[in-house]
Amino acid sequence: MKFNRETSFALKRLKSLDILIRNGHIVDGTSNPWFASDVAICDGRICGIGKFSKLPAKETIDADGKVVCPGFIDIHSHPDIALLARPRHEPKIMQGVTTEVFSNCGIGFAPATPESMKILRDAYAPLFGDDTGVAWDWTSVGDYLSRFEKGIATNIAYLIGHAPVRISVMGMAERPATKDELKEMRELVRQGMEDGAFGMSTGFWYVPICYADIEESIALCEVVAEYGGLYTVHMRNYGETVEESINEVLTIAEATGVPVQISHLAAINENKGRSKDYLRIIDEARARGIDIMCDSYPYLAGSTILQAMLPQWAGSGGTEAILSRLKDKQTRAKIIDELSSSQVDWTKAYVCSVKTEGNRNYEGRSFADIATERGATVSELICDLLVEEDLEVCFLVHTGHEPDVQTIMSHPAQMIGSDGLHLSGKMHPRLYGAFARYLGRYARELNVLTLENIIRKMTSLPAQRLGLQDRGILKVGMAADVVIFDPNTVRDLATYDEPRQYPEGIPYVVVNGQIVKRDNEHIGTLAGQVLRKR
């Protein structure tokens, strides 16, 4: 069927629609006020918005005053391995996410060589959860993306990670790239963009990306810019030198013309109340023509791998080198000394996941509490845990401030990303609850933003950012990614103590015209597609 202004006449000639959603309050993703209407779906597309009560359909859903809106696009996610291992993808489908955007923070697994894949798995696999059934034998971005075509519940949009590109060429080298190495890395980025990537991500806080100079970032972003791609950045620092870190991002953007996005922007620890300063810098940059935006999640805690807390010199060289340092008496003492000067409040930092059963009882407990139990300092505990768990320890720490969270989410250049990590143990609740939390807590309960504006930040805004032409808005001809939820009851149930809880009030999720969640139950449909940059 052609989707144009003749569609309404064509609808009348149809014997049956695939899905008819009746009596909904349509929030179309543009931030326009809701309006009452039906939505007709056929052949994976929205084929009508209007009154179609007399048209037969294979399945009719009575939305009964519930909100009908575009499927949510998680602009900052980490399902790189989890979605291959568990393609039903319940943590996201159950809260209405129909498109996952990854890799993020520069951490990913394509492109890769057999040698670099081993390094990548050793360094980062703890962040990505159980990999049962995943082959880990791809090389190119195209090869990796083809693995998802076997069936997944959500759509995916891929960003090339800086780490896999750099490690493929340089291993874990602790230096800037040479001209020849830059040439090789640029070619890998070019091939990844040709394979359909939507851009590139970096994470200047993580080894070995932290060793890249700004010339390396500019060289790679020049290629991304050629293809109209997006550059997302986990900045070098969100603490004492955060403004310098923002300016580093702006320098790269200004030199290349690449659109940039600051990942999980937050005002943490001693920066309480400074979110307005960061947003002012963004506004000033946009006023002089730099295309910069940001994403954030609605929680006060962050989460990552524990080894990232080591001094930069101690966290280099890969797993064997790090463990060797931690086991050497003199080097360990130096690490402990530097860790002791950390500004982290370890009473607010908790172990999320470990590798061994022997330490499983530490999951969900604070480092301060565990250290007291073991008769050690927190710095000693960190070194001991990393050795005992072969570095496979993840943690979360409460560093944010609620007024800053609300200030950032209210900015027009902010969009919504969960940053959810698929960990074992007591993972951060954002994986299961971020989108429902925005709808329930911040739209209905606190009225920080209107429901229409929050939905725009989940749908049309990230679609626009990625250059997706047919998603993010409820409009005739668009792909039928649709969420139905009750604005009066929707809420997140995932907590820090019980993070694996699905939200309430989201009874239906449709992906590419197929129902994936019906009557609050995931029904197992794998309707997702690998989206590619056009």
C-alpha positions in Angstrom: 0.0 0.0 0.0 1.2 3.5 -0.8 1.0 5.8 2.2 -0.1 9.2 1.0 -3.1 11.5 1.0 -5.1 8.8 -0.9 -4.6 6.4 2.1 -8.0 7.1 3.7 -9.7 5.9 0.5 -7.4 2.9 0.2 -8.3 2.0 3.8 -11.9 1.7 2.9 -11.0 -0.8 0.3 -9.1 -3.0 2.7 -10.7 -6.3 3.7 -9.0 -6.1 7.1 -6.4 -4.0 9.0 -3.7 -5.8 10.9 -4.3 -3.8 14.1 -6.8 -1.2 15.0 -6.2 0.8 18.1 -9.4 2.5 19.1 -10.4 5.4 21.5 -6.8 6.5 22.2 -5.4 9.8 23.4 -2.8 10.3 20.7 0.4 11.9 21.8 2.2 11.9 18.4 5.8 12.6 19.5 6.0 16.2 18.3 5.0 17.7 21.7 1.6 18.8 20.3 -1.3 18.3 22.8 -3.0 15.0 22.8 -6.1 14.4 20.6 -8.7 11.6 20.5 -8.4 9.2 17.6 -8.0 5.7 16.3 -4.8 4.3 14.8 -4.8 1.9 11.9 -1.8 -0.4 11.3 -1.2 -2.6 8.2 1.9 -4.0 6.6 4.1 -2.8 9.5 3.2 0.8 9.0 0.7 3.3 10.3 -1.9 3.4 7.6 -4.4 5.7 9.1 -5.1 8.1 12.0 -8.8 9.1 12.4 -12.1 7.3 13.1 -12.1 3.8 11.8 -14.6 2.0 14.1 -16.4 0.3 11.2 -13.2 -1.2 9.7 -12.5 -4.8 10.5 -9.1 -5.7 11.9 -7.3 -8.9 12.7 -6.8 -7.5 16.2 -8.6 -4.6 17.8 -7.3 -2.9 20.9 -9.6 -0.6 22.9 -7.2 2.0 24.3 -10.1 3.4 26.3 -8.6 6.9 26.9 -5.1 5.6 27.4 -2.2 7.3 25.7 -1.1 6.0 22.3 2.4 7.2 21.3 5.4 6.3 19.3 7.7 3.6 20.6 10.4 4.9 22.8 14.0 5.2 21.5 16.7 4.7 24.1 19.4 7.0 22.8 22.0 5.6 25.3 21.9 1.9 26.0 24.3 -1.1 26.4 22.6 -4.2 25.1 25.6 -5.1 22.9 25.7 -8.7 24.1 22.5 -9.1 26.2 20.3 -8.7 23.1 22.1 -11.4 21.3 22.0 -13.7 24.3 18.4 -12.9 25.3 16.6 -11.6 22.2 13.2 -11.2 23.9 14.8 -8.2 25.7 12.2 -8.0 28.4 13.8 -5.2 30.5 13.3 -2.7 27.7 10.2 -4.1 25.9 8.2 -4.1 29.1 8.8 -0.4 29.5 8.0 0.5 25.9 11.4 0.8 24.3 11.2 -0.2 20.7 14.6 1.0 19.5 18.0 0.5 21.2 20.9 2.8 20.3 24.4 1.4 21.1 27.4 1.0 21.5 27.9 3.9 24.0 30.7 5.3 26.1 33.2 4.1 23.4 32.8 0.5 24.6 31.7 -2.0 22.1 32.8 -5.2 20.3 32.8 -4.3 16.6 34.9 -4.0 14.6 37.3 -6.6 16.0 40.2 -8.9 15.1 40.6 -12.3 17.0 43.4 -10.6 19.0 41.4 -7.5 19.9 38.3 -9.4 20.7 40.1 -11.2 23.5 41.2 -7.9 24.9 37.8 -6.4 24.6 36.1 -9.3 26.3 38.6 -9.3 29.1 38.3 -5.6 29.7 34.6 -5.0 29.2 32.5 -8.2 29.3 31.5 -7.7 33.0 29.4 -4.7 31.9 27.4 -6.7 29.5 25.9 -9.6 31.4 25.6 -13.3 30.7 26.8 -14.2 27.2 25.4 -17.7 27.0 25.0 -18.7 23.4 26.9 -15.7 21.9 29.6 -16.8 19.5 32.0 -13.8 19.7 33.4 -14.5 16.3 32.4 -11.5 14.2 35.0 -9.1 12.7 33.3 -6.2 10.9 30.4 -4.0 12.0 28.4 -5.5 9.2 29.2 -9.0 10.4 28.2 -8.1 13.9 24.9 -6.5 12.9 24.0 -9.5 10.8 23.8 -11.6 14.1 20.8 -9.5 15.2 18.9 -10.3 12.0 18.2 -13.8 13.4 15.5 -12.3 15.5 15.3 -9.6 18.2 12.4 -7.9 20.0 13.5 -4.3 19.5 15.0 -2.4 16.6 18.7 -1.5 16.9 20.8 1.5 15.7 24.5 1.0 16.0 27.3 3.4 17.0 30.9 2.4 16.4 32.8 2.2 19.7 36.1 4.1 19.9 37.6 1.2 22.0 37.2 -1.6 19.5 38.6 0.7 16.7 41.6 1.7 18.7 42.3 -1.8 20.2 42.0 -3.4 16.7 44.9 -1.2 15.5 46.9 -0.4 18.7 46.0 -2.9 21.3 46.2 -1.3 24.8 49.0 1.0 23.8 49.4 3.9 26.3 50.2 6.7 23.8 48.7 8.8 21.0 48.3 7.1 17.6 50.8 7.5 14.8 49.8 8.8 11.4 49.7 5.2 10.0 47.6 4.0 12.9 45.2 6.9 12.4 44.9 6.0 8.8 44.0 2.4 9.8 41.5 3.6 12.4 39.9 6.0 10.0 39.4 3.2 7.5 37.7 1.0 10.2 35.4 3.9 11.0 34.7 4.4 7.3 33.9 0.7 6.8 31.6 0.7 9.9 29.7 3.7 8.5 29.4 2.0 5.2 28.0 -1.0 7.0 25.2 1.1 8.4 26.4 2.6 11.7 24.7 5.8 12.8 27.9 7.3 14.1 30.6 6.8 16.7 30.8 6.9 20.5 33.8 7.5 22.8 34.5 7.3 26.5 37.5 9.4 27.5 37.3 8.1 31.1 38.0 4.5 30.1 41.3 2.7 29.2 42.6 2.8 26.5 40.5 5.6 25.0 41.9 7.9 27.7 45.3 7.8 25.9 43.8 9.3 22.7 44.7 12.9 22.1 42.3 15.3 20.6 43.9 15.0 17.1 42.9 11.3 17.1 39.3 12.2 18.0 39.2 14.9 15.3 40.6 12.5 12.7 38.0 9.8 13.4 35.1 12.3 13.7 36.0 13.8 10.3 35.0 10.4 8.8 31.8 10.3 10.9 30.9 13.8 9.7 31.3 12.8 6.1 28.4 10.3 6.5 26.2 12.7 8.6 26.8 10.5 11.6 26.5 11.4 15.4 29.3 11.5 17.9 28.4 10.6 21.5 30.8 11.3 24.3 31.3 10.0 27.8 33.4 12.9 28.9 36.9 12.8 30.4 35.7 14.2 33.7 32.3 15.0 35.3 33.8 16.3 38.5 36.3 19.0 39.2 37.3 19.6 35.5 33.9 19.1 33.9 33.9 22.5 32.1 37.2 21.6 30.5 35.8 18.3 29.5 32.8 20.0 27.8 35.1 22.3 26.0 37.1 19.4 24.7 33.9 18.0 23.1 33.2 21.4 21.6 36.7 21.6 20.1 36.2 18.3 18.3 32.7 19.4 17.1 33.9 22.7 15.9 36.9 21.2 14.1 34.9 18.6 12.2 31.3 19.8 12.0 30.1 16.5 13.5 26.9 16.7 15.6 27.8 15.8 19.2 26.0 14.5 22.2 27.3 14.5 25.8 26.3 11.2 27.4 24.6 11.1 30.8 25.1 14.7 31.7 25.0 15.2 35.4 26.2 17.6 38.1 27.8 15.3 40.7 29.3 15.5 44.1 30.9 18.9 44.7 29.2 20.3 41.6 25.8 20.5 43.2 23.8 23.2 41.6 26.1 23.7 38.6 23.9 22.1 36.0 22.8 25.5 34.8 26.4 26.4 34.1 26.8 23.3 31.9 23.6 24.0 30.0 24.7 27.6 29.5 27.9 26.4 27.8 25.7 24.2 25.6 23.4 27.1 24.8 26.3 29.4 23.9 27.8 26.7 21.7 24.6 26.2 19.9 24.2 29.9 19.4 27.5 30.0 17.5 26.5 27.1 15.3 27.8 24.0 17.1 25.3 21.1 17.0 25.6 19.9 20.6 23.0 18.1 22.7 22.9 15.8 25.7 21.2 12.8 27.3 20.5 11.9 30.9 18.7 9.4 33.1 16.3 10.0 36.0 18.4 8.7 38.9 21.0 10.1 41.3 23.4 7.1 41.1 25.8 6.0 38.3 27.2 2.6 37.7 30.2 1.0 35.9 33.1 -1.4 36.3 35.1 -1.1 39.5 38.5 -1.3 37.8 37.7 2.1 36.2 38.3 3.6 39.7 41.9 2.5 39.6 44.6 5.2 38.9 44.9 5.5 35.1 48.5 4.0 35.2 47.3 1.0 37.2 44.3 0.2 34.9 46.3 0.0 31.7 47.7 -2.9 29.7 44.8 -5.4 30.0 43.6 -7.9 32.6 46.9 -9.8 33.2 48.9 -6.5 33.7 46.3 -5.0 36.0 46.1 -8.2 38.2 49.9 -8.4 38.3 50.1 -4.9 39.7 47.4 -5.6 42.3 49.2 -8.7 43.4 52.7 -7.0 43.7 53.1 -5.8 47.2 54.9 -2.5 46.4 52.6 -1.6 43.5 49.5 -2.5 45.4 50.6 -0.1 48.2 51.0 2.7 45.7 47.5 1.9 44.3 46.0 1.9 47.8 47.6 5.2 48.5 46.2 6.9 45.4 42.7 5.3 46.0 42.7 6.7 49.5 42.7 10.2 48.1 39.5 9.5 46.1 36.6 11.9 46.8 34.0 9.0 46.5 31.8 8.6 49.6 32.1 4.8 49.9 29.1 4.7 52.3 27.0 5.6 49.2 28.8 3.2 46.9 27.5 -0.4 46.5 28.7 -3.6 44.9 26.4 -4.5 42.0 27.8 -7.8 40.7 30.7 -10.1 41.2 31.9 -13.2 39.4 32.3 -15.8 42.2 29.7 -17.3 44.5 32.0 -16.7 47.5 31.5 -13.0 47.3 27.8 -13.0 46.1 26.7 -11.9 49.6 28.4 -8.6 49.0 26.0 -7.6 46.2 23.8 -4.7 47.2 26.0 -3.8 50.2 28.1 -0.7 50.6 31.9 -0.8 50.3 32.2 0.9 53.7 30.1 -1.8 55.3 32.0 -4.7 53.6 35.4 -3.1 54.5 34.4 -2.9 58.1 33.3 -6.5 58.1 36.6 -7.6 56.6 38.7 -5.4 58.8 40.2 -3.5 55.9 40.2 0.0 54.5 37.9 0.6 51.4 41.1 1.0 49.3 42.4 -2.4 50.4 38.9 -3.9 49.8 38.8 -2.6 46.2 42.2 -4.2 45.5 41.2 -7.5 47.1 37.9 -7.7 45.3 39.4 -7.0 41.9 41.9 -9.8 42.5 39.4 -12.3 43.9 37.0 -11.6 41.0 39.5 -11.4 38.2 38.4 -7.7 37.8 34.8 -8.7 37.2 33.2 -6.4 39.7 30.6 -3.7 38.9 29.4 -1.1 41.3 27.0 1.9 41.7 27.5 5.1 43.6 25.1 7.9 44.6 26.6 11.2 43.4 23.8 13.2 41.9 21.5 15.9 43.1 17.7 15.9 42.4 17.4 19.6 41.4 20.2 19.2 38.9 18.6 16.1 37.5 15.4 18.0 36.9 17.2 21.1 35.5 19.0 19.0 32.9 15.9 17.0 31.9 14.0 20.3 31.4 16.4 21.6 28.8 15.2 21.5 25.2 18.5 20.0 24.0 18.2 17.0 26.4 16.9 13.6 25.5 16.3 10.4 27.4 18.7 7.5 27.7 18.7 4.7 30.3 22.4 3.9 30.3 21.1 0.5 31.6 23.7 -2.2 32.2 22.7 -5.9 31.9 24.4 -7.1 35.0 23.9 -10.1 37.3 23.2 -9.3 41.0 21.9 -5.9 42.1 22.2 -3.9 39.0 21.1 -0.3 38.7 17.3 0.0 38.5 17.5 2.2 35.4 17.6 -0.8 33.1 14.1 -1.8 34.1 12.6 1.5 35.1 14.0 4.6 33.4 11.3 5.3 30.9 8.4 4.5 33.2 10.0 6.7 35.8 10.0 9.7 33.5 6.3 9.1 32.7 5.1 8.4 36.3 7.4 10.4 38.6 8.4 13.4 36.5 5.4 13.9 34.3 2.4 12.9 36.5 3.7 13.3 40.1 6.2 16.2 39.9 5.0 18.0 36.7 8.6 18.8 35.8 7.6 18.6 32.1 4.3 17.9 30.3 3.6 14.4 29.2 3.8 15.6 25.6 7.3 17.1 26.1 8.7 14.0 27.9 7.4 11.8 25.1 9.0 14.0 22.5 12.3 13.5 24.3 11.8 9.7 24.1 10.6 9.6 20.5 10.9 12.3 17.8 13.9 14.0 19.3 16.2 10.9 19.3 14.8 9.9 15.9 15.7 13.3 14.6 19.2 13.1 16.2 19.9 9.8 14.5 18.4 10.8 11.2 15.6 8.2 11.3 13.2 9.2 8.7 10.3 6.8 9.5 10.2 6.6 13.3 9.6 8.7 16.3 6.2 10.2 15.3 2.7 8.8 14.9 1.9 9.7 11.4 0.6 7.9 8.4 3.4 6.1 6.5 5.7 5.8 9.5 6.9 2.5 10.9 4.3 1.1 13.4 6.4 1.2 16.6 3.7 2.1 19.1 3.2 2.1 22.9 -0.1 2.2 24.8 0.1 3.3 28.5 -2.2 4.6 31.2 -1.0 8.1 32.2 -2.8 7.7 35.6 -1.1 4.5 36.7 2.2 4.2 34.8 5.2 4.0 37.2 8.5 2.3 37.7 8.8 -0.5 40.3 12.5 -1.2 40.0 14.4 -0.1 43.1 18.1 -0.3 44.2 17.1 -3.2 46.5 14.9 -5.0 43.9 16.0 -3.8 40.5 14.5 -6.6 38.4 10.9 -5.4 38.4 8.9 -4.4 35.4 6.9 -1.2 35.4 3.1 -0.9 35.7 0.6 0.7 33.4 2.1 -0.1 30.0 -0.2 -2.9 28.6 0.8 -2.9 24.9 3.9 -2.5 22.9 4.0 -2.8 19.1 7.2 -3.1 17.1 7.1 -2.8 13.3 3.3 -3.5 13.3 3.5 -6.6 15.4 2.3 -6.8 19.0 5.2 -7.8 21.3 3.6 -7.0 24.7 -0.1 -7.7 25.1 -2.2 -7.2 28.3 1.0 -6.6 30.3 2.7 -9.8 29.1 5.7 -10.1 26.7 4.3 -12.6 24.2 7.7 -13.5 22.6 7.4 -11.8 19.2 10.7 -10.9 17.7 9.7 -8.1 15.3 12.8 -5.9 15.7 14.9 -4.8 12.8 18.5 -3.8 12.3 18.2 -0.1 11.3 21.0 1.3 9.1 22.0 4.9 8.4 20.8 6.0 5.0 
